[in-house]
Structures are given as structure tokens and as C-alpha cells.
């Protein structure tokens, strides 16, 4: 799950957060577990998430159940960047964190490093080894096998599109026909060029940043080698940058994703397509509750891609680690993850939940009764394991890369923006 990230704020926030994590590694050494106390039925366990994990109904169910051994209170932070700063600063201080904390998937590699990982309890439970999609499960493990995070959702991507605007442009509107039109990035951009000629008041996609992210999710080693050596001077990454820079002037709204301008484009026919992991469904519905015409194609240009997917972790400073592990286990189990999908579109990393959702296959009336669960299940099968590789600096470099994309949108030459990006990466160490 990756939500509400402004590239400019992200670059600043991630740089600061990286400093906190570095300080943890260098100075804290893990600290040690807090003294433990047992929670009773009238006591409260605390959890912090960001965006909307879709947990409200499940937590209400937990709290209403007379058999529940304690109560649960969720704090929701709107943006991951904001929560990451608080999370890392409270880790450094050794106090202030809730009993369970959410960690965004792209940032998890930083928290798996020596020192930082010692700030979290070991959640290893081999009876849960087959609960989650393997690539998400191992992404919450340290190199020596300590499980510091239980996966929540995954982010297999499809393409959401405005069938009504396609009709105006004379493009196919049927999902199967649209899927054929979007089989490759070349065909996707070609369709966009055709579209904007017919409907010049509307752009093809929601933001340059979202397309850059989508393409980046198919690059094996975008920022670091398998040995975690920084390498942004590689042909695959440059291809993504050059391609987005080439097409965005004609096809992109050039709005910063999550900004007010971006949100406004949902209701003023500002764009016709966007990359769509399941958690994006809630944003579309919230941003354009009255707009009719949205649909989803069971396709992703170039094959498959995964955008987002978070974890729940238990800080060692929690005084209720046993209960925190119990609740993290429960909330990531099958029925609760189905509830999260129904509530917020968070496509589960839980295998049984994926299978059950595909079996039920409830049509979504907002998206022209599209079988969204089955579409995302198919898209998940297309995601290559381990792509992209996310080293310990992935999240920080991603912020710099997105800022470089935004500079081009604002009028800077691609050459100058690329040079600024590579120089900023060199200065990270």
C-alpha cells in the first residue's frame, strides 16, 4: 500500500527519514525490549496505519466481540511520508510508538538493516509460513531470517479507464478490446496519441509520476544492484525517464499525484486512464463519487507490475508485544483481509483471501460491474517475483527520481533534470 505521496515533499521527508534510520543503525543498536504487561478486557492495544487499510470494520468487530481479550484503537495518518517521519524519530527516541505500526513496502528495506531491525520484535511463526504470497512474506524478513513484518496488502496493477471518454474518441470500450490495445507500453502510448487528437480537452493519463512508477515497477534493478550498490546510470532506468519525458507533454495532466489539481481532474474529465492497483479504487471513488464511466481492463502494459503493499510490525518499545503479535496475526488473516478489500480495495497478500475473493468474484457497480477481484488475481499472477529489486536506498532514490520527473513537467529540460537527479543520488552517502 502506497498512498498520498507528493514527490517534492517525499524527497525531503525521505531524506530526513533516511537520516533517522542511519542514526538508528549507527547509534541505537536496538535498545532492548520494554518491560511487558498483560492487557485485560478493558485495556486497549494501539495500532497506527496510514491512508486507509480498510481495517475499521474488522476492528469494530473485534471490539464488539465479548470473547476479545482486549480492545483495539487504530490511529490513521493520512500520508506515509508524515507517518514515516514520526515512526523513525520515535524509534530513535525509544518511546512514543503504538503497539503495532504499519510500514510501507518500498521503505521496508531500510527497516531491515542491522540496528533498525532490532527496533522491532521477531514475529516469526512457522505455522504462518504459507499464509502469504511468498515474495511479500520474505520482503518482511531480515537477511538472517527474522520476520519483522506481516504482509497486509499487495498491489497488482491493472489499468482503469473512462469508457465514456473512450467512446467520444472512437476507441473500443469493451474490456477485452481495451486489454488488447494496452498489451505493451508502445501500444498504450499510441492509443493515447490517438485519443488526445479526438478529445483534446482531456489528457490520456493522470500524472507523469504514476506512469513513471508503473514502468519502474517492471525494471529488475532500477536503483541498486543485487549487492546493494547504487547504480542509477543504467539503461533500463534511463529508458523509463526518457519515455515519460517524451510522452508527458502531450499525454499527461502534469499534475502532481495526490495534489488538489490531481484530485480535481477526476471530476472535470481531466484524464482518461491511470495505473490501478486495488488500493487506488478507493481514491477514484472518493475523488469522483458521481462520475459514471469508469471501468477496469484486465491488462497491464508490458506484462505485470506491483505497486504498493505494506506490513504490520511490533516495536520492541511496546509493553504489550504478545498481544500485539496476536492482533497482527488476526488482522492479517483471511476474513479480515477480505473485509479490508471490500472496504478499501486493499488487495490481500493473504493467499486464502485471494482465492476466496476470486471464488466470490463480486462485481463492482462503480466500475461497470467489473469483476475486480478476479482481475487483480490475474494481474497478481503476472507480477514477476523480485521485480523491482528494492535495496536499502530504494525509497529515497525513488523520491529523487519522481522529483526529476516533476521538474520536466514544470519545464526543465530532460537532460538538465536527469543530471540533477544523478548528482543528488551521488550526494546521498
N, C-alpha and C positions, 0 to 999 in steps of 0.2 A: 504494500500500500504506500503510495507516494502522493501527497496531497498538498495543494496550495503552496507552491514554491516559486517565488519571484526570483528570476535569475540574478538580478542585481543584489537584492537582499541576501540571496543564497550565498553568493561569493563572499560577502562579508561575514555572514553567520557561520559558514562552514570553515572559513579561515580561523575564526575565533574558536570554534569548537575543536578544530584540529589541534590548536594550541593547548586546550584543556586536556585532550586525550594524551598529547605528548607529555604534558606535565604529570599526568597520572602514571604514565609508563616510567618516567624518569624519577618521580619523587614519592609516589604514594605506596607503591609496592603491594597494593591490595588491602592494607589496613588490617582487616580482620572482621569476623562476624560479630554483629551486635548481640548483646545478651537477649535470649529468646524468652518470650512469654506466650502462654496459650490463650487463644481467643475463645470467648464464650458466646452463647447465642445472642446476647445483646451487644456484643462488641463488633467493631467494624474493620474490615480489611479494605485497604485503599488501592486503587489502580489508576494510572494515568495513561490515556491514549491521545492520539492526535487525529484531526479530521473526524471522520465518522466510521468507526469499526463495525457499526451495526450491533453493538452489544446491549443497548438499552433494554430491549425486550427480554433477553436472556438473564440479565442481571435482576430485572424486576421479578422474573420467575424464581430465581434463586432466593431473593429476599422474601418472597411471599410463601415459600415452601417451609412448613413448620419443622421439617427434618434438617434444614440447613444449619450447620454448626455455628455459623456467624453471618453477619451482614456484610454487604459489599457496597462501596461507594466509588463511582467512576468520576474522574475529572477529565474533561475533554479539552484539549488545547487545539486551537484552530489550525495552526501550521506546525509542520515538523521542524522547520528552522528555529522557531521560537522554543519549542519543547527541547530540541537538542541542546540549545544553549543552557537551559535550566538543568537538564539532565546531567550534562558534563560538568557544570560548575558545582552542582550538589554532590556529584561523585567526588570531585576534588576536595570539597569541604568535608566530606564524610558524614553529612547529615542533610535532611530535608527531602529525601525521596519517598515516594509512596511504596507500598509493599510489592506491587507489580508495576512494571514500566514497559511501555511499548517502544520498540526500536525499529526505525525504518530500514528496509532491506539493503538499500545502497550504502548505508552508513555502517551496517553491521561489521564489515571487515575491520574498521577502526576499533571496534569494541572487542574484537577477538585477539588483539595484540597482547603481548605479555604486559602485565601491570594493569591495563584496562580491564582485561577479562577477570582479573582477581577481584574486581568490584562486584561481581555477580556470583550468585550461588550456582552450584552444579546441579542442573535439572535432569541429569542422566537417569533414565528409567527404561531399561531394555524391553519392558513389556509394551512400550510405545514405539519401538523401532519401526514398525510397519504402518504407523498411523498416517504419516505424511508423504507427500511426493518427495522422493529421495533428494533431488537437487536442492529443495528448500530445507529439508531436515539437516543435511550436512552443512548448509550455509550458516547454521547457528552453532557450529562446533569449532572449538579451538583446534590448532594442529595436533594437540596431544589427546583429542577426543572428548574434552569437557563440553557438555551441552549447556550453553548459557542462554539459549533462546528456543522457545517453542514456536514453530511457524504458525501464523494466523492465516492470511490470505496469500494467494499468488496473483499474478497479473497478466494472464494470457491475453493477447490483443487481437481484436477484430477491427473492422472499420465501420463506424457509424456514419450514416449519410442521410441527407434530406431528400427523400423520394419526390416530394412535391417540387423542389427546385430542379432535380434531375429531369423531371417531366417538362419543365419550362425550357430546358436546354436541349430537349430531344434525345436525352440519354436514356438507356434502359433503366427501369426502376425495380424490376424483379430481382430478388436477392441472388439467385443463381446467375443471372446475366451480369449483375454488378460484380459478383465474385470473379467471373472470367475477365472482366475489364480491369481488375485490380491484382492480377496474378504477379506482376512484377512492379518494381518502382518505376521503371520506364513507362509501362502502360498506365500506371496511376497518374504520373505527371502529364502524359499525353492526353488522358481523359480530362485532366484539369485545364489544359490549354484549350481544348475544345469547349469546355464548359464556360470559361470566362469570356470567350468570344460571343457566346449566345446570351449569357446573363452577366453583363459587365459590371453591374452594381454589386455583385456578390463574389467573394473570393472563394477559392477552392478549399483551403484548409484553415483551421482555427488559429494557428500560430506557427511561426518558423521553429520555435523551440520544441513543440510537440513532434513535428516531423523529424527534427534532428534527433530527438530522444528515440523515436521509433526506429530510425535507421541505425542508430548507435547500438540499440539492443540486439542487433544481428552481427555486430563486429566481435570477433573472438577475443582479441586483445586490444581494446581501444586505447588504453592509457598506460598499462603496465604489462610487462612480460610475466610468464608463469613464475618467474623468480622474484616478482615484485619490483623489478627495475622499471623506473619511469621511462616510457618511450611514446611520446606523442608525435614524433616525426615519422609516422608510419603511413603507408599508402592508403590503408582502409579508413583510417580516421580522416585523413585529408580528403578522401573521396566524399565522405559524408558532409564535411564542411563545404566543399566546393559545390556539391549538388544542391544543398539547401540554399547556398548563396546565389546560385544561378536561377533557381525557380521561384524563390520567395518574392522578388519584386512584383511578379505578375500573379502569383497564385496564393500568397499568404496575406492574411489581415495585417500582419506585422504587429499585432497586439501582443503584449507580454502576457503569457499564460497566467491566469488567476487574477489579473488586474481587472479594474472596473470596465475598461474598454473591452477586454476579452469577454467578460460576462455579458455585456450589452449586446455583443454580436450574436448571441443565441436568440435574441428576440427581434433583431432588426434584419434578419436574413443576411447576416454578415458573412457567413461561410456555409459550405455545403457538405464537407466531410471532416472527419477527425479520427485519429487513432483511438481505440476504445477498449482499454482493459475494463473488467467488470466494475471496479470501483468508480469508474468515470460515469456510469449510468446515473448515479445519484446526483452528480453535478449537473448533468444535462437536464434532468427532471426538475431540479431546484431552480436552475437558471432560466428554463423555458417551460414552465408548467402548462401553459396554454397553447404552445406551438404544436401543430399537428403536421406530421410528415416524416418524423424520424424513423429510421429503420436500421438494421444491422446486417452486414454481409459476412458470411462465414468464410472469411479470407483475410490474409494479411500479406501485403506485397513482399515478395521475396521469400515466403515460407512461413516462419513463425517468429514471434517475439514476446518477451515477457517484460512488462513494465510495472514494477512495484512488488509488494509482498513484504509484510512486516513480521515482527517477532514479539513475544512477551518474555520478559526476563525478570528475575527476582534479585534486587540489590542485596549485597551482604549487610548493608546497614539496616535492612528490615528486621524488626524484632519478632516477626511472625512468618518466618521462612517456610515452615512446614505447611501452614495454612495457605500461604501464597502459592506454593507449588501445587497444592490441592486444587485451588481455584484456577490456576493457569492450565492445569490438566483438564479440568471440567469445561472451561470456556472454549478450549480448542478441540473439544470432542465433537463427534458427528452432528448431533442435533443442534448444538449451539452454533456451529459453523453454517448449517443450513439456515438457521434463523438470521445469522449475520448477512448471508447472501440475499435472503428475502427482504431484509430491512434496508441494506445499503449497497447491494450489488457486489459485496466483497467475495470474490470467487475463492472458495476454500482451497488451502493446501492439503487439507484432510482428504485422503483417498476415498474413504467410505462416504463422506459427504458429497464428493464429486460424483460418485457412482449413483447415489440416491437422487441427487438433483437431475442427473441425466435421465434417470428412470421416470421421475415425476414429470420433468420437461414442461413445466408450466409456462404457457405463452405470456409474454409481457405486452399488455394492451398499449402502453405508451409507445413501444417500438413496433407498431403494426402487428401485434401478436407474434412477434419473433420468438422462436424457441431459444431464449438467451442462454439457458444452462447448457443445452446441447452444443450450441455454437461455441461457447467458451471451453467446453470439454474437448471439442475438436481442435480448437486453437491451442489448447494446452498440449495436445499430442504433437503439435507441430513445432513446439519450442525445443531447440537443441540444448542438451544438458551442458551446463557450464558456460553458456554464452549470454551476455559477455562475461569475461573474467573480471572479477571485482577484487582488486588488490586493496591494500590498506589506505591508498590515496584516491581510490575511485571517486568517492563522493565529493572530495574537494576539487579534483580536476574537472569533474562533471560541471560543477558550478562555474568554473572559469570558462569551460567550453560553451556553456549556454550563454554566458555573458558575451562571448565573442560572436555568437550568432546574433545576439540582440544588437550589438554595435553595427553590424552590417545592415540590419533592418533600419537603423537610425541614420544610415547614410555613409558610414565609413567604408572605405574600400575593403573588399575581402582580404587583399594582400596585407594591408596595414593591421586589420583586426587579427588575422592569423599570427602575424609577428608579435603583436601584443600578448596574445594567448600563450605562445611558446615561451616568451620571456617571463611571463608570470609563473608558468609551471617551473621554469628553471630556478626561480627565486623561492619556491616553496620550502626547500630544505634549508 
